[in-house]
Amino acid sequence: MGLQTIILLLLVASTIAWRCPEYSLDFKGNDIIAISGVQSWDECASHCYENLACSHWTWGVPNGEKRRETERNRSPGYYNNRCYLKDSDIGGRRAGGFISGSVACVASVACAPPPG
C-alpha cells in the first residue's frame, strides 16, 4: 500500500460526520491522555477542545454497562467518569456505557473562538 493510499484512508476515516454527541460509541485506541473524575460528556468535550492535539474524545458514563469492565479485566467502575482524549476517530465502535464526539462537539463553547 503506497503512502498516498494510506493518507487518503486516514482522511476518509477522519471525515465521518458523527452526531453530537454519539451515545454508545467508543473511539477505541488513539489515546492522548485519560482524565479521571470528569462529571459529564460536555466536560470531557471541553477538555478535548482545550487540547490542541485532540480531535475526538470518549467519556465513560457513570454506572455504564457492568460487563465492559469484566471483558477488559478492569475493576468495576473503572471507566466511570473517565475522559479519554483522542487524536483520531479510527477505531470507533458501538459500546454501551460510553459517549463520544469530535472536538467540534462542545455544548459549552459552541460559539467560542478556537483556542489559540
C-alpha positions in Angstrom: 0.0 0.0 0.0 1.5 3.3 -1.0 1.9 6.4 1.1 -0.8 8.3 -0.9 -3.3 5.4 -0.3 -2.6 5.5 3.4 -3.0 9.3 3.6 -6.3 9.0 1.7 -7.6 6.3 4.0 -6.7 8.4 7.0 -8.5 11.4 5.6 -11.6 9.4 4.8 -11.7 7.7 8.2 -11.4 11.1 10.0 -14.1 12.8 8.0 -17.0 10.7 9.2 -19.9 13.0 10.3 -20.5 11.9 13.9 -23.6 13.0 15.7 -23.0 15.4 18.7 -22.7 13.5 20.9 -22.7 9.8 19.9 -24.2 7.6 22.6 -22.9 4.0 23.0 -19.8 4.7 20.9 -16.2 4.2 22.0 -13.3 5.5 19.9 -11.0 2.6 20.9 -7.3 3.4 20.9 -5.5 6.6 19.8 -5.5 8.0 23.4 -3.6 11.2 24.2 -4.5 11.2 27.9 -7.1 9.8 30.3 -8.7 12.1 32.8 -10.5 10.7 35.9 -13.3 12.4 37.7 -15.0 14.0 34.7 -18.7 14.6 35.5 -20.3 14.9 32.1 -19.7 14.3 28.4 -19.7 18.1 27.9 -16.9 18.5 30.4 -14.9 15.8 28.6 -15.6 17.5 25.3 -14.3 20.8 26.8 -11.0 19.1 27.8 -10.6 18.0 24.2 -11.4 21.4 22.9 -8.7 22.9 25.1 -6.0 20.4 24.0 -4.5 21.2 20.6 -3.6 17.6 19.9 -7.2 16.4 20.5 -9.6 15.7 17.6 -12.0 13.3 19.4 -13.0 12.2 22.9 -14.7 9.3 24.7 -16.3 9.5 28.1 -17.2 6.6 30.4 -20.8 7.0 31.6 -21.3 6.6 35.4 -22.8 3.2 36.1 -22.3 2.2 32.5 -22.7 -1.4 31.4 -21.1 -3.7 34.0 -19.9 -6.3 31.5 -17.4 -3.9 29.8 -15.1 -3.9 32.9 -15.1 -7.7 33.2 -14.5 -8.2 29.5 -11.4 -6.0 29.7 -10.2 -7.3 33.1 -10.8 -4.0 34.8 -12.3 -3.4 38.3 -16.0 -2.4 38.4 -16.4 1.3 37.7 -13.0 1.7 36.1 -14.4 3.6 33.1 -17.0 5.6 35.0 -16.4 9.4 34.7 -13.2 8.8 32.8 -12.5 11.0 29.8 -10.2 9.8 27.0 -8.8 12.5 24.7 -8.0 11.1 21.2 -6.0 12.1 18.2 -8.2 10.2 15.8 -11.7 8.6 15.4 -10.2 5.5 13.9 -11.4 2.5 16.0 -14.9 3.9 16.5 -17.2 1.0 17.6 -20.6 0.6 19.3 -20.1 0.0 23.0 -22.6 0.6 25.8 -21.5 2.8 28.6 -19.6 5.4 26.5 -20.4 8.7 24.9 -18.1 10.1 22.3 -17.7 13.0 19.9 -15.4 15.2 17.8 -13.6 18.3 19.1 -16.4 20.3 17.4 -19.0 18.7 19.7 -18.7 21.0 22.7 -22.0 22.4 24.0 -20.5 24.9 26.5 -18.2 26.5 23.9 -20.2 26.1 20.7 -19.9 29.8 19.8 -16.4 30.4 21.3 -13.4 31.1 19.0 -10.9 28.3 18.6 -8.2 28.1 21.3 -5.0 29.5 20.5 
